[in-house]
Amino acid sequence: MLALTASAAAGNLRITPLTENFGETARSQLLTLVNEERANAGVGSLKLDDLACNVAAQHALDMVQGLFLSHWGRDGRKPYHRYSFAGGTDATEENDSAADHDDGPAGAEDISRDLILMHRSMYEERPPNDGHRKTMLAPQHTHVGFGVGAEGSHVRLTELYVARYVTIDRYPTKQRPGGAFVLSGRVLDSRFTVQGIDVCYEPLPSRPDVAWLRVPRPYGLPEDRETLSPKLPDNYHYDDGSKGSVELQSNGTFRVPVVLARKASGIYTMVVWIQQGEADPFPATQVCVRAE
């Protein structure tokens, strides 16, 4: 995460949240910029995603109102929680940045300039501290959402990158601990195949102290997980003796029973891993179910 301090030009506009026209213009400018950068890197362009924009905007506003910079919100949720519980099923990655002026409220021109500076600062990162740049240029991403929060002398930018390769059928977003349901869906592009599904567990989020939110830190999926493998033909088995549980069809559909094995409350996140040929697999979903 990047903290950027900018000097404010003249202007007294106070925006909380930004006007809709300003938001549309900012998103259009940032989309053009990121697609130019991706073209220079030889990867595909992105489309704007309305849900990702809405989720990103809510997080940016949360950050500017709380005066912090973090992938966690004041409710303790992480990016994939926010996107999934808003109705998204795709895999996401988030970039966040901040600008804090030291000489008065930021005007519309200041905010526009801040957004470009914040984005470019993340894009211009160099290894080994180039996580934001890698997220921007990740070839598996297909869509993106931009969210801007501005209040007084403070500006926050959230970029939510989306990998959309799978549709997920209706599933319960709330369940009891130890409950079960069937996760099913379809891979949208026949060039990709399902390699496995991780069922990740973490405790229910709690509201962190604002001081904790003001310390930059990376986020990730929980390490506590169970991997569900594709079913094997008769007379075949995996090294551990299992035969797999994910049913795959030639038309790209898949189906697997999911058991929320923990007896304690928590969030389970289903991550469908897909692969094209011999390329490395990557996550195509982050489907969250709240168990309590």
GIQUI-V331447 format. One line per field, one symbol per residue. burial: b if it has 9 or more other ideal C-beta (glycine too) atoms within 8 Angstrom, else e. A space follows every 10 residues. Layout:
burial->???
This chain:
burial->bbbbebebee beeebbbbee ebbebbbebb bebbbebbbe eeeeebebbe bbbbbbbbbb bbbbbbeebb bbbbebbbbb bbbbbbebbb bbbbbbbbbb beeebbbbeb bbbbbbbbbb bbbebeeeeb ebbebbbbee bbbbbbbbbb bebbbbbbbb bbbbbbebee beeebebbbe bebbbbbeee ebebebbbbb beeebeebeb eebbeeeeee bbeebeebbb beeeeeebee eeebbbebee ebbbebebeb ebeeebbbbb bbbbbeeeee ebbbbbbbbb be
